[in-house]
Amino acid sequence: MKDSMLDVEKIDKTRFGVAISSGIGGLKTIEDNNETLIKKGPDRVSPMFIPMAISNMAAGNVSIEIGAQGESYSLITACASGTHTIGEGYRAIKHGYQDLMIVGGAEANITPLGIAGFANLKALSTADDKKRASIPFDKERSGFVMGEGAGLLLLEEYEHAKKRGAKIYAEVVGYSATSDAYHITSPSPEGEGGARAMVNAMNEAGIKPEDVDYINTHGTSTHLNDKFETIAIKRAFGEAAKKLMISSTKGNTGHLLGAAGGVEAIFAVKALQEGFVPPTINYKVPDEECDLDVVPNVGRNKDIKYAMSDSLGFGGHNSVVLFKKFED
């Protein structure tokens, strides 16, 4: 809000929405109150337990704090949630329902139950060396490292933003969400759902695969995700995939689950604005199954026009947003 220099008193608050996702919600609150229930009985469970635990309260509390009276919701599609929410906020503005939307995701699930659940699912890294733990697309990857955080953007209808002299970082030009309809945790081996989402987003933007310069990938550092995501990119981009720059910033942030898409969209937008493509850090051992240009270890100064961010969630959820460098 500070960065946007938005004065809520000078806009139509009923056309200002908030959509903030979380993959799981208030897991620590659930753990703490369950322990209280077991040790001290039901009368000692916090009366604020429910509103503190439910995922929609991220959007609810923000809308209350800033006075946004438009659409307010939390869209939950596991690790695709943040990207999904950005896309739906974009649609709300594109189709004329809202003028502005705060969108993105927030997550904080580094708890005993959260770690145990993902570890027993065999999803977490087993590395002892922190520099060889979150290593997307590296052949020695063994799983992801869980992170916590939030990433939010303010989307605004162009003329509305222009009229008030807003600072514009980039333009949202495409979005798509699809389902693999395949498995509760594994992406489709053929990459069909993810590829279809990428193609749909490009079609909405009216561009060709060779026009996209960079993808901030889901790139979790799990064996299946990185392999099948590579397949999806090749399927969507064809020959253009060979010249495409991709990277996973989860080597820097860890996997933020429902907040990943929000943070990674910001990476994509800043890549456009600053002309700098972030690298896939701690990359050491190439994997013949992940043979695209992963921008290994060192970022690149590159003037780019189109950047994509994609997210893949448990349940087969795929979401993709496509950004364009802003030009008056």
C-alpha positions as CSV (number, residue, x, y, z in Angstrom):
1,M,0.0,0.0,0.0
2,K,2.8,2.4,0.8
3,D,4.6,1.6,-2.4
4,S,1.4,2.1,-4.5
5,M,0.8,5.5,-2.9
6,L,-2.9,4.7,-3.0
7,D,-5.3,6.9,-1.1
8,V,-8.3,4.7,-0.3
9,E,-10.4,7.8,0.5
10,K,-10.0,9.0,-3.1
11,I,-11.2,5.8,-4.8
12,D,-14.4,3.8,-4.9
13,K,-13.8,1.3,-2.1
14,T,-16.5,-1.0,-3.3
15,R,-14.4,-1.7,-6.4
16,F,-11.2,-2.4,-4.4
17,G,-10.8,-6.1,-3.6
18,V,-8.5,-8.4,-1.7
19,A,-7.6,-12.0,-2.6
20,I,-4.8,-13.6,-0.4
21,S,-4.3,-17.3,-0.5
22,S,-2.7,-19.8,1.8
23,G,-2.1,-23.4,1.0
24,I,-2.8,-24.8,4.5
25,G,-3.8,-21.9,6.8
26,G,-3.1,-21.5,10.5
27,L,-1.4,-24.8,11.1
28,K,0.5,-23.6,14.2
29,T,-2.7,-22.3,15.7
30,I,-4.3,-25.7,15.2
31,E,-1.4,-27.5,16.7
32,D,-1.2,-25.2,19.8
33,N,-4.9,-25.3,20.5
34,N,-5.1,-29.1,20.0
35,E,-2.3,-29.4,22.6
36,T,-4.2,-27.1,25.0
37,L,-7.4,-29.2,24.4
38,I,-5.6,-32.4,25.3
39,K,-3.7,-31.1,28.3
40,K,-6.1,-28.6,29.8
41,G,-9.5,-29.4,28.4
42,P,-12.0,-27.8,25.9
43,D,-12.7,-24.7,28.1
44,R,-9.1,-23.6,27.7
45,V,-9.1,-23.5,23.9
46,S,-8.8,-19.9,22.7
47,P,-12.1,-18.3,21.7
48,M,-10.1,-16.8,18.8
49,F,-8.9,-20.3,17.7
50,I,-11.3,-20.5,14.7
51,P,-10.8,-17.0,13.3
52,M,-7.0,-17.4,13.8
53,A,-6.9,-20.8,11.9
54,I,-9.1,-20.3,8.9
55,S,-7.3,-19.4,5.7
56,N,-9.7,-16.6,4.6
57,M,-8.7,-14.4,7.4
58,A,-5.5,-13.2,5.6
59,A,-7.8,-11.5,3.1
60,G,-10.4,-10.6,5.7
61,N,-8.0,-8.8,8.0
62,V,-6.2,-7.0,5.2
63,S,-9.5,-5.7,3.8
64,I,-10.6,-4.5,7.3
65,E,-7.2,-2.8,7.8
66,I,-7.2,-0.9,4.6
67,G,-10.9,-0.4,4.0
68,A,-11.2,-2.4,0.8
69,Q,-14.9,-3.2,0.4
70,G,-14.9,-5.1,-2.9
71,E,-14.4,-8.8,-3.4
72,S,-12.5,-10.5,-0.6
73,Y,-11.6,-14.2,-0.6
74,S,-8.9,-16.8,-0.2
75,L,-8.5,-19.3,-3.1
76,I,-6.9,-22.5,-2.0
77,T,-5.2,-24.8,-4.6
78,A,-2.2,-26.0,-2.5
79,C,1.1,-24.7,-4.0
80,A,-0.7,-23.1,-7.0
81,S,-2.7,-20.9,-4.7
82,G,-0.7,-17.7,-4.9
83,T,-0.5,-17.7,-8.7
84,H,-4.2,-18.8,-9.0
85,T,-5.2,-15.8,-6.9
86,I,-3.2,-13.4,-9.0
87,G,-4.9,-14.7,-12.1
88,E,-8.4,-14.5,-10.7
89,G,-7.7,-10.9,-9.5
90,Y,-6.6,-10.1,-13.0
91,R,-9.8,-11.5,-14.4
92,A,-11.9,-9.5,-11.9
93,I,-10.4,-6.3,-13.2
94,K,-10.3,-7.4,-16.9
95,H,-14.0,-8.2,-16.9
96,G,-14.9,-5.0,-15.2
97,Y,-15.9,-6.2,-11.7
98,Q,-13.1,-4.4,-9.8
99,D,-10.7,-1.5,-10.4
100,L,-8.0,-2.7,-8.0
101,M,-7.1,-6.0,-6.3
102,I,-4.5,-6.9,-3.7
103,V,-3.5,-10.4,-4.6
104,G,-1.0,-13.0,-3.7
105,G,-0.3,-15.5,-0.9
106,A,0.9,-15.9,2.7
107,E,2.1,-19.1,4.5
108,A,3.7,-20.1,7.8
109,N,3.8,-23.8,8.3
110,I,7.2,-24.7,9.6
111,T,5.8,-26.5,12.6
112,P,6.3,-30.1,13.9
113,L,3.2,-31.3,12.2
114,G,3.9,-29.5,8.9
115,I,7.5,-30.8,8.7
116,A,6.5,-34.3,9.8
117,G,3.7,-34.5,7.2
118,F,5.9,-33.4,4.3
119,A,8.8,-35.5,5.4
120,N,6.8,-38.6,5.6
121,L,5.4,-37.8,2.2
122,K,9.1,-38.0,1.1
123,A,8.8,-34.4,-0.3
124,L,11.5,-32.7,1.8
125,S,15.2,-32.6,1.1
126,T,17.3,-35.2,2.9
127,A,20.6,-33.2,2.3
128,D,22.9,-32.4,5.2
129,D,24.6,-29.5,3.4
130,K,22.4,-26.4,3.3
131,K,23.9,-25.4,-0.1
132,R,22.9,-28.8,-1.5
133,A,19.4,-28.9,-0.1
134,S,17.1,-26.7,-2.2
135,I,18.7,-27.4,-5.6
136,P,16.0,-27.2,-8.4
137,F,16.8,-29.1,-11.6
138,D,20.0,-30.5,-10.2
139,K,20.5,-34.2,-10.7
140,E,21.2,-34.7,-7.0
141,R,18.0,-33.0,-5.8
142,S,16.1,-35.0,-3.1
143,G,13.2,-32.8,-2.2
144,F,12.2,-29.2,-1.2
145,V,13.1,-27.0,1.8
146,M,10.1,-25.5,3.3
147,G,10.0,-21.7,3.6
148,E,7.7,-19.1,5.1
149,G,6.7,-15.7,3.9
150,A,4.3,-13.7,1.8
151,G,4.2,-12.0,-1.6
152,L,1.5,-9.5,-2.6
153,L,0.9,-7.3,-5.6
154,L,-1.6,-4.5,-6.2
155,L,-3.3,-5.0,-9.6
156,E,-5.0,-2.0,-11.0
157,E,-6.9,-1.2,-14.2
158,Y,-4.6,0.7,-16.5
159,E,-6.6,3.9,-16.9
160,H,-7.4,4.0,-13.2
161,A,-3.7,3.7,-12.4
162,K,-2.7,6.2,-15.0
163,K,-5.2,8.8,-13.8
164,R,-3.7,8.8,-10.3
165,G,-0.1,8.7,-11.5
166,A,0.7,5.2,-10.1
167,K,4.1,3.6,-10.5
168,I,3.6,0.7,-12.9
169,Y,6.0,-2.2,-12.7
170,A,4.6,-4.5,-15.4
171,E,1.4,-5.5,-17.2
172,V,-0.5,-8.7,-16.7
173,V,-1.4,-10.0,-20.2
174,G,-2.3,-13.6,-19.7
175,Y,-3.5,-16.2,-17.2
176,S,-4.7,-19.8,-17.2
177,A,-5.6,-22.5,-14.7
178,T,-6.0,-26.2,-15.5
179,S,-6.2,-29.6,-13.9
180,D,-4.1,-32.7,-14.5
181,A,-6.9,-34.9,-13.3
182,Y,-4.2,-37.4,-12.7
183,H,-2.9,-37.8,-9.1
184,I,-3.1,-36.2,-5.7
185,T,0.6,-35.4,-5.3
186,S,2.4,-36.1,-8.6
187,P,2.2,-33.9,-11.7
188,S,1.2,-35.6,-14.9
189,P,4.2,-37.4,-16.4
190,E,3.3,-36.1,-19.8
191,G,3.1,-32.5,-18.5
192,E,-0.2,-32.0,-20.4
193,G,-2.0,-29.9,-17.8
194,G,0.9,-27.6,-17.1
195,A,1.6,-27.2,-20.8
196,R,-2.0,-26.4,-21.6
197,A,-2.0,-23.6,-19.0
198,M,1.1,-22.1,-20.4
199,V,-0.3,-22.2,-24.0
200,N,-3.6,-20.8,-22.8
201,A,-1.9,-17.9,-21.1
202,M,0.2,-17.1,-24.3
203,N,-3.0,-17.3,-26.4
204,E,-4.8,-14.8,-24.2
205,A,-1.8,-12.5,-24.5
206,G,-1.8,-13.0,-28.3
207,I,1.9,-14.0,-28.4
208,K,3.9,-16.9,-29.7
209,P,6.2,-19.2,-27.7
210,E,9.3,-17.6,-29.1
211,D,8.1,-14.2,-27.6
212,V,8.5,-15.4,-24.0
213,D,12.0,-14.7,-22.7
214,Y,11.9,-16.1,-19.1
215,I,9.9,-18.4,-16.9
216,N,10.1,-18.3,-13.1
217,T,9.3,-22.0,-12.7
218,H,7.7,-23.9,-9.9
219,G,11.0,-25.8,-9.6
220,T,10.6,-27.4,-6.2
221,S,13.8,-29.5,-6.2
222,T,11.7,-32.7,-6.0
223,H,12.6,-35.4,-8.6
224,L,9.1,-35.7,-10.1
225,N,8.2,-32.0,-10.2
226,D,11.3,-30.7,-11.9
227,K,11.3,-33.6,-14.5
228,F,7.7,-33.3,-15.4
229,E,7.7,-29.5,-15.4
230,T,10.6,-29.6,-17.9
231,I,8.5,-31.9,-20.0
232,A,5.5,-29.5,-19.7
233,I,7.7,-26.5,-20.8
234,K,9.0,-28.4,-23.8
235,R,5.5,-29.5,-24.7
236,A,4.2,-25.9,-24.5
237,F,7.1,-24.1,-26.2
238,G,8.4,-26.7,-28.7
239,E,11.6,-25.6,-30.4
240,A,11.4,-22.2,-28.6
241,A,12.1,-24.0,-25.3
242,K,15.8,-24.4,-26.4
243,K,16.3,-20.6,-26.3
244,L,14.1,-20.0,-23.3
245,M,15.6,-18.9,-19.9
246,I,14.0,-20.6,-16.9
247,S,15.0,-20.5,-13.3
248,S,13.7,-21.5,-9.9
249,T,14.1,-19.0,-7.1
250,K,13.2,-21.6,-4.5
251,G,16.9,-22.1,-4.1
252,N,16.9,-18.7,-2.5
253,T,13.5,-18.7,-0.6
254,G,12.7,-22.4,-0.1
255,H,9.2,-23.6,-1.0
256,L,6.6,-21.1,0.3
257,L,3.7,-23.4,-0.5
258,G,0.6,-21.2,-1.0
259,A,2.7,-18.1,-1.0
260,A,5.1,-19.3,-3.6
261,G,3.2,-17.9,-6.5
262,G,3.0,-14.4,-5.0
263,V,6.7,-14.2,-4.3
264,E,7.7,-15.7,-7.6
265,A,5.4,-13.4,-9.6
266,I,7.3,-10.5,-8.0
267,F,10.6,-12.1,-9.2
268,A,9.2,-12.2,-12.7
269,V,7.9,-8.7,-12.6
270,K,11.2,-7.3,-11.3
271,A,13.1,-9.3,-14.0
272,L,11.1,-7.3,-16.5
273,Q,11.5,-4.0,-14.8
274,E,15.2,-4.2,-14.0
275,G,16.4,-6.3,-16.9
276,F,17.9,-8.9,-14.7
277,V,17.0,-12.6,-14.8
278,P,17.5,-14.3,-11.4
279,P,19.5,-17.6,-11.4
280,T,18.9,-21.1,-10.1
281,I,21.5,-21.0,-7.3
282,N,23.5,-23.9,-5.8
283,Y,23.3,-25.7,-9.2
284,K,26.1,-28.2,-9.7
285,V,25.2,-31.5,-11.4
286,P,23.3,-31.2,-14.7
287,D,20.3,-33.6,-15.2
288,E,19.8,-34.9,-18.7
289,E,16.0,-35.0,-17.9
290,C,16.1,-31.2,-17.0
291,D,18.1,-30.0,-19.9
292,L,16.8,-26.5,-20.4
293,D,18.7,-23.2,-19.7
294,V,18.2,-23.0,-16.0
295,V,20.4,-19.8,-15.7
296,P,22.8,-21.7,-13.4
297,N,24.2,-19.9,-10.4
298,V,24.7,-16.4,-11.9
299,G,21.9,-14.1,-12.9
300,R,21.9,-12.4,-16.3
301,N,21.6,-8.8,-17.3
302,K,19.0,-9.1,-20.1
303,D,16.4,-6.8,-21.5
304,I,13.3,-9.0,-21.6
305,K,9.8,-8.3,-22.8
306,Y,7.7,-11.2,-21.5
307,A,8.0,-13.2,-18.3
308,M,5.9,-16.1,-17.1
309,S,5.4,-17.5,-13.6
310,D,3.9,-21.0,-13.2
311,S,2.8,-23.0,-10.2
312,L,1.8,-26.6,-9.7
313,G,-0.2,-27.8,-6.7
314,F,-1.1,-31.1,-5.1
315,G,-4.4,-32.2,-6.5
316,G,-3.2,-31.5,-10.1
317,H,-3.7,-27.8,-10.0
318,N,-1.8,-25.8,-12.5
319,S,-1.8,-22.0,-12.7
320,V,0.2,-19.6,-14.9
321,V,0.4,-15.8,-15.2
322,L,2.1,-14.0,-18.0
323,F,3.6,-10.5,-17.6
324,K,4.8,-7.9,-20.1
325,K,7.3,-5.2,-19.6
326,F,5.5,-2.0,-19.1
327,E,5.7,0.6,-21.9
328,D,3.6,3.8,-22.1
